[in-house]
């Protein structure tokens, strides 16, 4: 979507909101601010196949203002098209839209959105089974939601040498996401138990996290002075230590002794310093298994396909060569089975920051 955002229309809308509607404070003259916006957006260059190109319209991929300008344009489009249409239900995340409408042969909202600007072309999926992290089902005109989980994707294994609070926070994160998304929290808790059981988490540990989440404990003193106010009254002492399992166990006794020694004058916290495996040695042979590449496929009928992937290129090429896939090369092979693609790497893919 970023490369299709009409820059001049979006910049004019931003200027109008600041200098006409006074939505934000004016930091300089309108003409100067417009020149600055045009400079940082329409004067961007990128390299492809050892050739430099200048992007004359649209937001650059990975640009610092791309997400902001894209969201501003979508807001403008919603104010002009969606708000007057008054759909039954409408929610958007970046460029993913979920909305409900009456059963009519023509989707008027989709037509109006696609007519809004020549650069914007939206597609629709009727009765989607999932939206972002949410799996959606409808029964008896009632919509039910639950967390969408990719199959065979497990959390940090229990045997991993990381602080125990990382593992506790992983379960808490799943619980909070389930509470916000799912219409049946009890069903999600069963799925969470099963998920962490497969990662060899002790059931006692998992159940304690779930129990604390469902029934947060409150001390009597909490009703008088919250715990965070006590921490503000005492100086915080942060101790940084390289992590290992033995140190984590010993740290509890160490903190108790330190608190007694200092007469509880300090709020002691330990910051565990952990290292990723890839910081110690390379975990993948980038020569035999290259990734983050821009690649090219030439079909036996002379059609050319250019793509980009952050994964292993051989894995992506195998997906393209499968006629049952959903990519454009797969669709091409589905229509003409005797054709075959020859794949090659063009250059490294740019890394977005």
C-alpha positions in Angstrom: 0.0 0.0 0.0 2.8 2.4 0.8 4.0 2.8 -2.8 0.5 3.7 -3.9 -0.2 6.5 -1.5 -0.8 9.7 -3.4 1.7 12.0 -1.8 0.5 15.4 -3.1 -3.1 14.8 -2.0 -2.0 13.5 1.4 0.4 16.4 2.0 -2.3 18.9 1.0 -4.6 17.3 3.5 -2.0 17.6 6.2 -1.4 21.3 5.4 -5.1 22.0 5.4 -5.6 20.3 8.8 -2.7 22.4 10.3 -3.1 25.8 8.7 -6.9 25.9 8.1 -8.5 23.7 10.7 -5.7 24.4 13.3 -5.6 20.8 14.4 -1.9 21.1 15.3 0.4 24.0 16.2 2.1 25.8 13.3 5.9 25.5 13.6 6.7 27.5 10.4 5.2 29.0 7.3 2.9 26.9 5.2 5.1 27.1 2.1 8.3 26.1 4.1 6.5 23.2 5.7 5.2 22.0 2.4 8.7 22.1 0.9 10.1 20.1 3.8 7.4 17.4 3.4 8.0 17.2 -0.4 11.8 17.0 0.2 11.6 14.1 2.6 9.0 12.1 0.6 9.4 12.8 -3.2 13.2 13.1 -3.1 13.9 9.5 -2.0 16.1 7.2 -4.1 16.6 3.4 -4.0 18.9 0.9 -5.7 17.9 -2.1 -7.8 20.3 -4.2 -9.9 23.1 -1.7 -9.3 20.9 1.1 -10.7 19.7 4.1 -8.8 16.0 5.1 -9.1 14.1 8.1 -7.9 10.6 7.5 -6.5 8.4 10.3 -7.8 5.1 9.2 -6.1 4.0 7.0 -3.2 5.8 6.4 0.1 9.1 4.5 0.1 9.2 1.1 1.7 10.8 1.4 5.1 10.7 5.2 5.1 10.3 6.9 8.5 7.2 8.8 7.4 5.6 6.0 5.3 3.4 4.5 8.0 2.2 8.0 9.2 1.4 9.3 5.8 -0.4 6.1 4.8 -2.5 6.2 7.9 -3.3 9.9 7.3 -4.5 9.1 3.7 -6.7 6.2 5.0 -8.2 8.5 7.6 -9.0 11.1 4.9 -10.6 8.4 2.7 -12.7 7.2 5.6 -14.0 10.6 6.4 -14.9 11.2 2.7 -16.4 7.7 1.9 -16.9 5.5 4.9 -18.5 8.0 7.4 -21.2 9.1 4.9 -22.0 5.4 4.0 -22.6 4.5 7.7 -21.8 0.8 7.5 -23.2 -1.6 10.1 -19.7 -2.3 11.4 -16.3 -1.0 10.3 -12.8 -1.4 11.8 -9.4 -0.9 10.2 -5.8 -1.8 11.0 -3.4 0.0 8.6 -4.8 -1.2 5.3 -6.7 -4.3 6.6 -10.4 -3.5 6.9 -13.2 -5.6 8.5 -16.8 -4.5 8.0 -20.3 -5.8 7.8 -23.0 -4.8 5.3 -26.5 -5.8 4.3 -27.0 -8.6 1.8 -27.0 -6.7 -1.5 -25.8 -7.8 -4.9 -23.5 -4.7 -5.2 -20.9 -3.7 -2.6 -21.4 0.0 -2.9 -18.8 0.8 -0.2 -16.1 -1.1 -2.1 -17.0 0.6 -5.4 -16.8 4.0 -3.8 -13.5 3.3 -2.1 -12.0 2.1 -5.4 -13.3 5.1 -7.2 -11.8 7.5 -4.6 -8.3 7.6 -6.2 -6.8 5.9 -9.2 -3.9 4.5 -7.1 -6.1 2.7 -4.6 -7.5 -0.7 -5.5 -9.0 -2.7 -2.7 -10.0 -6.4 -2.9 -12.6 -8.1 -0.8 -12.8 -11.5 0.9 -16.4 -12.5 1.7 -17.0 -14.2 5.1 -13.3 -14.4 6.1 -12.3 -17.1 8.5 -9.7 -14.9 10.2 -8.7 -11.3 10.5 -5.2 -10.4 11.7 -4.9 -12.5 15.0 -8.6 -13.2 15.2 -10.4 -16.3 14.0 -14.0 -15.5 13.2 -17.1 -17.8 13.0 -20.7 -17.0 12.7 -23.5 -19.2 14.1 -27.2 -18.3 14.3 -26.4 -14.7 13.3 -24.0 -14.4 16.3 -20.3 -13.7 15.7 -17.8 -15.7 17.8 -14.1 -14.9 18.0 -11.0 -16.7 19.2 -7.3 -16.3 18.9 -5.9 -17.4 15.6 -2.7 -19.5 16.1 -0.4 -20.8 13.5 -0.2 -24.6 13.6 2.8 -26.2 15.2 4.2 -22.9 16.5 5.4 -23.4 20.1 6.6 -20.8 22.6 10.1 -20.7 24.3 10.8 -24.3 25.4 10.9 -24.8 29.1 14.5 -26.1 28.8 15.7 -22.8 27.3 18.3 -21.0 29.4 16.4 -17.8 29.9 15.0 -16.1 33.0 11.8 -17.7 34.3 10.0 -14.4 34.2 10.3 -14.5 30.3 8.4 -17.8 30.4 5.8 -16.4 32.8 5.4 -13.3 30.7 4.9 -15.4 27.6 1.9 -17.1 29.2 0.6 -13.8 30.6 0.8 -12.3 27.1 -1.3 -15.1 25.6 -3.8 -14.7 28.4 -4.2 -11.0 27.9 -4.5 -11.4 24.1 -7.2 -14.1 24.6 -9.1 -11.8 27.0 -9.2 -9.0 24.4 -9.9 -11.1 21.3 -11.8 -14.2 22.3 -15.6 -14.4 23.0 -14.9 -17.5 25.1 -12.0 -17.1 27.5 -12.4 -20.5 29.1 -11.9 -22.2 25.7 -8.8 -20.1 25.1 -7.3 -21.1 28.5 -7.7 -24.8 27.6 -5.8 -24.1 24.3 -3.1 -22.2 26.3 -2.6 -25.1 28.7 -2.2 -27.5 25.7 0.2 -25.1 24.0 2.6 -24.8 26.9 2.3 -28.5 27.8 3.7 -29.3 24.3 6.6 -27.0 25.2 7.3 -29.1 28.3 6.1 -26.4 30.8 5.3 -28.0 34.2 1.5 -27.9 34.7 2.1 -26.5 38.2 3.9 -23.4 36.8 1.3 -22.8 34.0 -1.6 -23.2 36.4 0.0 -20.7 38.9 0.2 -18.1 36.1 -3.4 -18.7 35.0 -4.6 -18.5 38.6 -2.8 -15.2 39.2 -4.3 -13.8 36.0 -7.8 -14.8 36.8 -7.6 -13.9 40.5 -5.1 -11.1 41.1 -4.2 -11.0 44.7 -4.5 -7.8 46.7 -2.9 -7.3 50.1 -4.8 -5.3 52.8 -2.2 -2.6 52.7 -2.8 -2.2 49.0 -6.1 -0.4 49.8 -4.2 2.2 51.8 -1.0 2.8 49.8 -0.4 1.1 46.4 2.9 -0.8 46.2 4.4 1.4 43.5 4.3 4.4 45.9 6.5 2.5 48.4 9.0 2.0 45.5 9.0 5.7 44.8 9.8 6.5 48.4 12.9 4.2 48.4 15.9 4.5 46.0 16.0 1.8 43.4 19.1 -0.3 43.2 19.5 -2.1 39.9 22.0 -5.0 39.8 23.1 -6.3 36.4 24.1 -10.0 36.2 24.8 -12.4 33.3 22.0 -14.9 33.4 22.2 -18.6 34.3 19.8 -21.0 36.1 22.0 -21.3 39.2 22.2 -17.5 39.6 18.4 -17.1 39.3 17.8 -19.5 42.1 20.6 -18.0 44.3 19.4 -14.4 43.6 16.3 -14.8 45.7 18.3 -15.6 48.9 20.8 -12.8 48.0 18.0 -10.2 47.7 16.5 -11.2 51.1 19.9 -11.0 52.8 20.6 -7.6 51.1 17.3 -6.2 52.2 17.9 -7.3 55.8 21.5 -5.9 55.7 20.3 -2.5 54.4 17.3 -2.4 56.8 14.9 -2.4 53.7 16.2 1.1 52.7 16.5 0.2 49.0 14.2 -1.3 46.4 16.5 -4.0 44.9 16.0 -5.2 41.3 18.1 -7.6 39.3 18.4 -7.1 35.5 19.5 -10.3 33.8 21.8 -9.9 30.9 21.0 -12.5 28.2 22.6 -13.3 24.9 21.0 -14.7 21.7 22.6 -17.8 20.2 23.4 -15.9 17.0 25.6 -13.5 19.0 27.9 -16.4 19.8 28.1 -18.0 16.3 26.3 -18.2 13.0 23.3 -20.4 13.2 22.7 -20.6 9.4 25.0 -21.0 6.4 24.1 -17.9 4.3 26.2 -19.2 1.4 24.3 -22.5 0.9 21.0 -21.2 2.2 20.7 -17.5 1.3 17.8 -15.3 2.6 16.7 -11.7 2.4 17.1 -11.6 -1.4 15.4 -10.1 -4.5 15.0 -12.9 -7.1 13.9 -13.5 -10.6 12.1 -16.3 -12.3 12.0 -16.8 -16.1 9.4 -19.1 -17.4 9.9 -21.3 -20.5 7.3 -19.1 -22.2 9.5 -16.0 -21.5 7.3 -14.6 -18.8 9.4 -12.9 -16.0 8.5 -12.8 -12.3 10.5 -10.7 -9.8 10.0 -11.2 -6.1 11.4 -10.5 -2.7 11.7 -12.7 0.4 13.2 -12.6 3.9 13.2 -16.4 4.1 15.4 -19.0 2.4 15.0 -18.4 -1.3 14.9 -22.1 -2.1 11.9 -22.5 0.2 10.1 -19.6 -1.6 11.0 -21.0 -5.0 9.6 -24.4 -4.1 6.3 -22.7 -3.1 6.2 -20.8 -6.5 6.8 -24.1 -8.3 3.8 -25.8 -6.7 0.8 -25.4 -8.9 -1.4 -25.7 -5.9 0.0 -22.5 -4.4 -1.6 -19.0 -4.4 1.3 -16.9 -5.7 1.3 -15.6 -9.2 3.9 -18.1 -10.5 1.9 -20.9 -9.0 -1.3 -19.6 -10.8 0.7 -19.4 -14.0 1.8 -23.1 -13.7 -1.8 -24.1 -12.8 -3.0 -22.8 -16.2 -0.1 -24.1 -18.2 1.3 -27.3 -16.5 4.1 -28.0 -18.9 5.8 -24.6 -18.2 8.7 -24.3 -15.9 10.5 -21.5 -14.1 14.3 -20.9 -13.9 15.1 -19.0 -10.7 18.1 -16.8 -9.9 19.1 -14.2 -7.3 19.3 -10.6 -8.4 20.5 -8.7 -5.3 20.2 -8.4 -1.6 16.8 -7.2 -0.3 16.8 -3.8 1.5 16.3 -4.1 5.3 13.5 -1.9 6.6 14.0 -0.1 9.9 
